[in-house]
Amino acid sequence: MKSLEDFKPFSEEGIECPYPFYEKLRSDAPVYEAAPGVFFIGSYELINNALRDPHTFKSGEGAAFLNFQGEAGLAVPTKNPTEIQEILSQGPPDRDTLLSGDPPAHTRFRSLVNRSLSPGRVARWTPVIQDVVDELIDAFIDAGEVELVSQYSMLVPLTVVSLTLGVPNEDRDKYKDWSIRSVKTLAGQLTREEALDAARASTDLGNYIAERVESARKDPQENVIGDLVRAHLLDAIDGDEKSYRPLDTPEIVSIVRQLLVAGQETVNYLISSLMLMLIRHPEQMQAVQNDFSLIPQMVEEGIRAESPIQALGRFATKDVEFGGVMIPAGSRVVMLYGCANRDGAKFDQAESFDIFRDNVREHVGFGAGPHYCIGSALARLESRIAFERLFSRIKNIRLAEGKNDFRHNYSFIFRALKELHLEFDKA
C-alpha cells in the first residue's frame, strides 16, 4: 500500500494522472505539508472554508500563482531573476486588483468589473460568440477532421476575450501571440530562454493594453476597457463621506491581464477535456445531442470532473490550526480544486462522469467566497455556445485513429490536453 510520501505529484506521471494522489490525500491527510512551509488542502469542506476566509488565507503578493519548480515541487515565492525583472520593468507596474488582491481593496475593484461581466451584460455577447464559433467551425468542417485544441478550444476564448476588450481586428493576431506566450509561466517549468520570451511577451502585451486604455480615455467604447475607463473606484471613507477616483492605467492593465488568463485558460482546457469525456461516455453524448438543454449541466460536470484549474495558492496570515494541523504564519497554502471536486463526501461516485448529477453546481471549479471567478458567466456562455454550435453542425464525432496519445501539458496548476484529434461527419 502506497503512503503519501511514495507519490510524486510533480513528476510527469503524477501530473498526467493526479487522481490517485488526490484520493490518498483526502483519506490520509486532507491538510498535508508537502514541502517545508507548503501545505496542500485536499478536502471539499476545508477548501470551501479556506476560500471564504481571506483574512486568514490571503491572495495578495502573488500568493495565487504558484512558484512551480518541476519535480522539485513548490516553494515559497522568490523574486524573478534580474534579467527578467529588467524586461518586465519596461511595461506597466504590477497592481494587486482581482485575483492578486485582498479585501477591502479587492472588493472595490471587483464591484467595478462585476458590472461589465454580470450575467445580463454577458448575455448580450451571445450573437458575437455564435459568430466567432461558426467562423472557427467553417475553417475545418469540410475536412471532416480537426485538432480540437489548436483549431477550436484555444481560439474560442481567445477571440471572444479580445472582442470583449475591444481589440481591433488588425491587432488580433499579435494580441493572441502575446497572450499565449505570456501565460506560459503559469503552465509549468520553463527554460531560461522560454522564461525570457514569456517576459518579453508579457511586457509587450502590458504596453499594448496600456495603449488601448489611453485610447479609450479619449473615446471610450462599449467594451470592458471602456467600462473601466469610465468607472470610479471607492478610494477612501471618512465618517459618512466617501471619495472616489478614476482607475489608473496600471490598475486597468492588471484587471485586463487577469481576465485574459481566467477567460483564455479555463475555457480552452474545458472544451477539449469535456469533449474527450463525452466520447468516452457515448450514451451521455447522445443524450446531450438529442437535448441541448442538458448542455449547461454538462459543462458544470466537465468543470467538476476535470477541473481546468487544478490548484491555486494562498498565504497564511497567522498561525492557524486548520483541519487538525498547525499551519504557521507565512506558509504557502495550496488549494487543490481538482481534489476537492472529486471528494466522495460531497459528490456521490465522484470519480465518475455524470452529466445528470444533482449537486454539480456546488463544485469549486470557479473557486468560492470573495474570489469566486468573476468571469464565470462569460466562461459558461462561451462553453455552452461552443458545444451547441458543434453539435448543430457535426455528428458521429470520434477519435482519429492512431493520432492521439491523450497526454496533458506538464503543469501542476492547469489540467490541459496537449492535443485532441477528432474525425466527424457533417450534420
ABEGO torsion letter per residue (X at the ends): XBBAAABBAABAAAAABAAAAAAAAAAABABBBABBGBBBBABAAAAAAAAABAAABBABGGAABBBBAEAAEBBBBBBBBAAAAAAAAABBBBBBBBAABBOAAAAAAAAAAAAAABAAAAAAAAAAAAAAAAAAAAAAAAAGBBBAAAAAAAAAAAAAAAAAAGBBAAAAAAAAAAAAAAAAAAAEBBBAAAAAAAAAAAAAAAAAAAAAAAAAAABBBBBAAAAAAABBBBABBBEABBBBBBBBAAAAAAAAAAAAAAAAAAAAAAAAAAAAAAAABAAAAAAAAABAAAAAAAAAAAAAABBABABBBBBBABBBBBGGBBBBBGBBBBBBAAAAAABAAABBGAABBBAABAAAAABAAAEBEAABBAAAAAAAAAAAAAAAAAAAABBGBBBBBGABAGBBBBBAABBBBABBBBBBBBX
